Amino acid sequence: MNSITSNALCANKVRSIFAESGISIAEWARAEGFSTALVYQVIEGKRQCVRGQSHRIAVALGLKSGVICDLAELRGRLAAVSVQSKDKESAM
C-alpha cells in the first residue's frame, strides 16, 4: 500500500470517528483553535502538513506522527541538542 492510499484510509477513519461522535469537524476545529477551512484541507490531503497550523492539525487528528510544541519548547529542545553536540565534541 502506498502512502497516498494510506493517507486516504486515515482520512476516511478520521471522518468516520467524527460521524460516530456526533461532533462536526467544524465544531472540533473551533474548539481546538484551528481554521475550519484548513482542517478540511488537511483531511482532504490538500496540504503537505510540514509546518505551522496544518502540521499541528495533522498531528492532532492522528494523520501524521510528530510533535506539537510552542516556540519556547522548541528553543529548549534545540538548546539541549546543542549542548549534547558540544559535549560529544569535547569528549573527542
C-alpha positions in Angstrom: 0.0 0.0 0.0 1.5 3.4 -1.0 1.4 6.5 1.2 -1.4 8.1 -0.8 -3.7 5.1 -0.2 -2.6 5.0 3.4 -3.4 8.7 3.9 -6.8 8.3 2.3 -7.6 5.4 4.6 -6.6 7.5 7.6 -8.7 10.4 6.4 -11.7 8.2 6.0 -11.2 6.8 9.5 -11.0 10.4 10.9 -14.3 11.3 9.1 -16.0 8.2 10.4 -14.8 9.0 14.0 -16.4 12.4 13.7 -19.6 10.9 12.3 -19.8 8.4 15.1 -19.1 11.0 17.8 -21.8 13.4 16.6 -19.3 16.3 16.7 -18.8 18.1 13.4 -15.3 18.7 12.1 -16.0 22.5 12.2 -17.0 22.3 15.8 -13.8 20.4 16.7 -11.7 22.9 14.7 -13.2 25.9 16.5 -12.8 24.2 19.9 -9.1 23.5 19.2 -8.5 27.0 17.8 -7.9 25.8 14.2 -9.1 27.3 11.0 -12.1 25.2 9.9 -11.2 25.5 6.2 -7.6 24.4 6.9 -8.8 21.4 8.9 -10.9 20.3 5.9 -7.9 20.9 3.6 -5.7 18.7 5.8 -8.3 15.9 5.9 -8.8 16.1 2.2 -5.0 15.8 1.6 -4.7 19.2 0.0 -1.9 20.3 2.4 1.5 18.9 3.0 1.3 19.5 6.7 5.1 20.1 7.1 4.9 23.1 9.5 2.6 25.6 11.1 -1.1 25.1 11.8 -1.5 22.3 9.1 1.2 20.3 10.9 -0.5 20.8 14.3 -3.9 19.8 12.8 -2.5 16.6 11.2 -0.8 15.6 14.4 -3.9 16.4 16.5 -6.0 14.3 14.1 -3.5 11.4 14.1 -2.9 11.7 10.4 0.9 12.0 11.0 3.3 11.5 13.8 5.0 14.5 15.1 5.3 16.9 18.0 3.2 19.9 18.8 5.2 22.4 20.7 5.3 26.2 21.1 8.4 28.3 20.3 9.6 28.3 23.9 9.6 24.5 24.0 11.3 24.3 20.6 14.1 26.6 21.8 14.6 24.4 24.8 14.8 21.3 22.6 17.2 22.9 20.2 19.4 24.1 23.1 19.5 20.6 24.5 20.7 19.3 21.1 23.3 22.0 21.0 24.6 21.1 24.5 24.8 17.4 23.5 26.7 18.2 20.4 29.2 20.3 22.3 29.7 17.5 24.9 30.4 15.0 22.2 32.9 17.3 20.5 34.8 17.9 23.8 34.9 14.2 24.6 36.8 13.5 21.3 
